[in-house]
Amino acid sequence: MNNFVKSAMALVLLFAVILVSVPRTANAQNAGVISAVLNKMESNYKDLKSLRSSISMEKWDNQIKKADKVGGWVLYLPAKGKNANFRVDWTTPIRETLSVVDGQYMLCRYRLNTCYQGKNKDGMKQNSALTFLNMSSTQLKSSFDFKDAYNETLWGGVATTHFTLSPKTNTSYKYAEVWVDGNGMPVQSKVVENNGDATTIRLMNVERNIPLSVDQLKLKVDGNVKIVKS
């Protein structure tokens, strides 16, 4: 269970950048690029009410020099000032679903016919990136340096601005990277851990402000599914 939840680390960092406006910390060389993208991100932040997107995730294992890839869909409801609600349905190569609603999580591994339930703060405490959902822009500014901003085109022809988040204190990861499209939407993130492992998340076919309720994020399972509380 812990390995699967840890896989969501880059995703939640991506959501965190969506959820809060990024502080204006940049050197002179990057100031122009950062200023332009921040204005767009601020507009996206103010206007975003819901999100649905296809999603891909690549996890790089630095020890064995191998990457594993999964794909699926994500639903997301911002909840400024408190825990956000979201659901990730992985469909390939296997089916697994992670739902976080009202501070509670449910992780279902269908091949095991088992779902795990618990409090978000307890079940996912090992993933420090999840705490970003509750961080204000002032807190982000005190925690990170923003650097190395430049324009980059992702595969699929998506034009983005790419920048790096460098933690000011010791964390479980070295740094994170974020790619923001022309509408101010963060569409890709990468988290590089201290041991060299890396997780890259890409959002595609993003639909903003669709009709979406919290009930649609909740998992409904059959009575024959084993529920493990933790």
Secondary structure, DSSP 4 states (H G I P E B T S, - for coil): -HHHHHHTHHHHHHHHHHHSPPP----TTTHHHHHHHHHHHHHHHHH---EEEEEEEEEEETTTTEEEEEEEEEEEE--TTS--EEEEEEEESS-EEEEEETTEEEEEEGGGTEEEEEEHHHHTTT-GGGGGGG--HHHHHHHEEEEEEEEEEETTTEEEEEEEEEESS--SEEEEEEEEETTS-EEEEEEEETTS-EEEEEEEEEEES----GGGGS----TTSEEEE-
